[in-house]
Amino acid sequence: MAKKKRLRVARKAIPPSVRWDVMQRDGFKCRYCGRGCPDVELTIDHIISVNDGGVDDFFNLITACKECNAGKGRKSAPDVPIQPDQVKEAEKIRDWYVEFCTVCNDVAVSQRSQRKAVISLIGAAYNVDKFEMVQRDLTFIVNLIWEFGADDVFAWMQSASDRSVHLWKLAAYLNGCRKNHVGKAGDE
């Protein structure tokens, strides 16, 4: 049976500063056998091999002597002894990631609520139940409300409605109101 040819993909070299940081973290010793300089030549190895989808991330890299690295080959080594500071750092990153995802979810829910409120404000100012508006314009109006408050923006919307400004031109009209308001505030 013929061997499958491996497709070799050129990858970027691990930057020297990252190599140094990994070796410094590992005490300039091979994480597999414990030997260090000057007894052996040290290299950088992937815990989860590139072959298995591992990346050149600080937490996926370890110091290895050339012999151990060559012996491991292209296999992953998930059972490498991990230093406590690495575990703490990985846990911090994991916790940060969970918190980040929670915040992103809360922001998404908040943004949907804000957009619904803006749609209600526009409907009230124009005395309509249904209308269509570009998402970019809704986001712009949400930001105006954050900057100037709902009362001012609603007054500007009513002014637009009184002047028969079409809904598709509302954002441009409100931008003009914003510029006038900022200009007046600068004059004071």
N, C-alpha and C positions, 0 to 999 in steps of 0.2 A: 504494500500500500504506500502510495506517495505521500510524503510529508506536505502539509499545507505551508505555503509560503506566508510569512508574516509581512504585513504591510508596515514598513517603518515610516513613522510620521516624525518629521523634524519638530523638536520642541525647544522651547527657550531654556537656556541654562539657568540654573538657580543662581540668583545674584550673590556675589561674594559676601555682601553684608548679611544676607539671610544665612548663608553657610556658617559664617562666624557666629551669629547669634545662636544657631542650633548647637554648634560645638561648645560654645560657652555655657549654654543651658545644661548640656550633658556632661560638663566637667572635663571636656577634651578626652573622653573615654568612650570606647565602643559599648553601646548599650546591649549588645549580645554577649560578649565575652568579658567585658570590663577592662580590657587592656587599653593603654593610652600611649601618647607620645612620650618619649621618642622610640618606644619599643615597636610600634606599628604605624603604618600610614593610615590616616583616617580619611573617610569619605562621608558623604551624606547619602542616606537611604530613605526610601518611602516605607512607612508602616503599611499603608494600603498601597500596593504597587500601582504604578501608572497603568500597567496591563489590566488591572482590576478596577480602573476608574479613579485611582488616587490622584490627588492634586499636589502641587508644590506649595502647600500651606505649611506654615511654621509648625503647626500641631500634628501634621502628617509626616514630618521629617525627623529623622534621628541620626545620631552620629554612629557610624559603623566602621570597623577596620576593613581594609580591602578584602581580607580572607573571608570574614563573615558575610560581607556584602556579596561576594562572588558565590559563596555557598548557598545563600538564600536565593539568588537569581531573581527571576521575575515574579516570584510568589509574594503574596501578602504575608505579613507577620503580625497579625492582630494581638498576639500574646506577648508582645515586647513589654518588658517591665517599664512602667510609666512612673515618672517622678511625681511626688505629691504636688509640686508647684504647677506641673502640666495639667494634672487632674483639676486643681482649683481653677486654673485659667480656662480650661475647657468648660467647666461648670459655669463660670462667670459668663462666658460667651453664650452658652445654652440659655441661661437665665435671662440675659439681655435679649436674646432672640425671641424668647417666649413673651417677654414684656413688650418688645417692639411689635410683635404680631398682635398682641392684645390692644395696644394703642392704635395700631393701624385699623383694626376692626372697629374700635370706638370712634375713630375719626370718620370712617366710612359711614357708620350709622349716623353720626352727627351731621355729616355733609348731606346725607339724604334728608334728614329732618330740616336742615337749613334750606335746602332747595324746595322742599314742600312748603315751608313758610314763605319763601320768596314768591312761589307760584300763587299762594293765597293772597299775598300783598298786591301782586300785579293784577290778579283777578278783581280784587276789591277796588283798586285805583281805576281800572278800566271798566268795571262793572260787567265783567264777563265770567262765565263758568269754565269754558274750555278755550285753550289757545295753544299754539306751538311756539317754542322758542329754542334757539340754538343753545346747546349745553355751555358753550364758552360765555354766552351772554348771561346765563343764570349764575355761573361762577363769578363773573365780574360783579353782578349785583350783590351776591352774598358778600364779596369782599368790600363793596361800598358800605354795606350795612355794618360790617365789622369796624370800618374806619370812621363812619359818620353817624351811625345809629339808625335804627329803623324809622324813627319819626321824620328825620330830614329826608331820607331816601323815599319814604312814602309820599311826603309832600312834593318831591321832585316828580314822582310818578303821576301824582294827581295833576300836576302842572302839565306834564306831557299829554295826559289824557284830555285835559281841557283845551290844549292846543292842537288836538287831533293828530298827535305824533303816532304813527303806526307802530305796532308792537315790534316789528322787525328793525325799527330805528330807535327803539327805546334805550338800548345800551349806549348808543352814540349820544343821545340826548342827555342821559344821566352822566356820561363822561364830561359833557359840557358843563353840567351843573356842578360836578365835582371840581372842575377847573375854576369856575367862578367862585365857588365856596373857598377853595384854597387861596385864590387871589385876594379875596376879601380878608381872609384871616391874616395874610401876609401884610396887608395895608395897615392893620391895626397895631 
